[in-house]
């Protein structure tokens, strides 16, 4: 990418800067942009019924675990438990537990663990 900055003064004159160069590496073959940080994002929609999308980014290729827990802290669903490449990831949770049964309405927590990162967020299932 090439950029330049233009400053417009109150009297109307302006002066562009030199061209700024920015090299942004991408994996053109898979059209995947690298993630700068590992981060768990908010699910959408929230509240949800019957399903919600959970997104997260990984800074580097690493083992990742994404689990859903109920309000008592009990494991409800293992969504991901594998090594994933760096970049943006998303998964849809359909409101079912590990036994493929529909879960009850209420508050649930989703937790991402990867390398030196751990984060928990809330989501609400309303039927």
C-alpha positions in Angstrom: 0.0 0.0 0.0 1.1 3.5 -0.7 -0.2 6.5 1.2 0.5 10.2 1.5 -0.9 12.8 3.9 -2.2 16.2 2.9 -2.5 19.0 5.4 -5.1 21.6 4.6 -4.4 24.9 6.3 -7.1 27.5 7.3 -6.1 29.8 4.5 -6.7 27.0 2.0 -3.1 26.1 1.0 -2.0 22.5 1.3 1.1 20.4 1.0 1.3 16.6 0.5 3.8 14.6 2.3 6.3 12.2 0.7 4.7 8.8 -0.2 4.5 6.5 2.8 5.2 2.8 2.1 3.4 0.1 4.1 4.0 -3.6 3.4 1.1 -5.7 4.5 1.8 -9.4 4.2 -1.2 -11.6 3.3 -1.6 -15.2 2.4 -2.9 -14.6 -1.2 -3.6 -18.3 -1.8 -6.1 -18.6 1.1 -7.0 -14.9 1.2 -6.2 -14.8 4.9 -4.9 -11.7 6.7 -2.6 -12.2 9.6 -3.9 -11.3 13.1 -1.9 -8.9 15.1 -3.2 -10.2 18.4 -5.0 -13.2 19.9 -8.5 -12.0 20.9 -11.9 -13.4 21.7 -14.6 -11.3 20.1 -18.3 -10.9 21.1 -20.7 -13.4 19.8 -23.4 -12.3 17.4 -26.3 -12.2 17.8 -26.5 -11.9 21.6 -29.1 -12.7 22.9 -29.6 -15.5 20.4 -32.1 -18.2 19.4 -31.3 -20.8 18.2 -27.7 -20.2 17.1 -24.9 -17.6 17.5 -21.6 -17.0 15.8 -18.4 -16.8 17.9 -15.3 -15.2 16.4 -11.7 -14.9 17.5 -8.3 -14.2 16.2 -5.0 -16.0 16.7 -1.7 -14.1 16.4 0.1 -17.3 15.5 -0.5 -21.0 14.8 -1.3 -22.6 18.1 -3.5 -25.1 20.0 -6.9 -23.5 20.6 -9.8 -24.6 22.9 -13.2 -23.0 22.6 -15.7 -24.3 25.2 -19.2 -23.3 26.3 -20.1 -23.5 30.0 -23.4 -23.1 31.9 -24.0 -20.7 34.8 -22.8 -23.4 37.2 -19.4 -23.6 35.4 -20.2 -27.1 34.0 -19.0 -27.9 30.5 -21.8 -27.8 28.0 -20.1 -28.0 24.6 -16.6 -28.4 23.2 -16.6 -26.3 20.1 -12.9 -26.4 19.2 -10.0 -28.3 20.5 -7.2 -28.4 17.9 -4.2 -26.6 16.5 -5.4 -23.6 14.3 -3.5 -21.3 12.0 -3.1 -17.6 12.7 -5.8 -15.3 11.6 -9.6 -14.8 12.0 -11.7 -17.8 12.9 -15.4 -18.2 13.5 -17.7 -21.0 14.6 -21.5 -21.2 14.9 -22.9 -22.7 18.1 -26.4 -24.2 17.6 -27.5 -24.2 21.2 -26.8 -28.0 21.6 -24.7 -29.7 24.2 -22.1 -32.4 23.7 -24.9 -35.0 23.5 -26.6 -33.1 20.7 -29.5 -32.1 23.0 -31.0 -28.5 23.0 -29.9 -26.5 26.0 -32.2 -24.5 28.2 -32.7 -20.7 28.0 -30.3 -18.8 30.1 -26.8 -17.4 30.5 -23.8 -19.3 29.1 -20.1 -18.5 29.0 -17.7 -19.2 26.2 -14.0 -19.5 26.9 -11.0 -19.4 24.5 -7.7 -20.8 25.6 -4.6 -20.5 23.4 -1.0 -20.5 24.3 -0.6 -17.6 26.8 -4.2 -16.3 26.3 -7.4 -17.0 28.1 -10.7 -15.1 27.9 -14.3 -15.7 28.9 -17.4 -13.9 27.6 -21.1 -14.1 28.3 -24.0 -15.0 26.0 -27.7 -15.3 26.5 -30.0 -17.9 24.9 -33.6 -16.8 24.8 -36.3 -19.2 23.6 
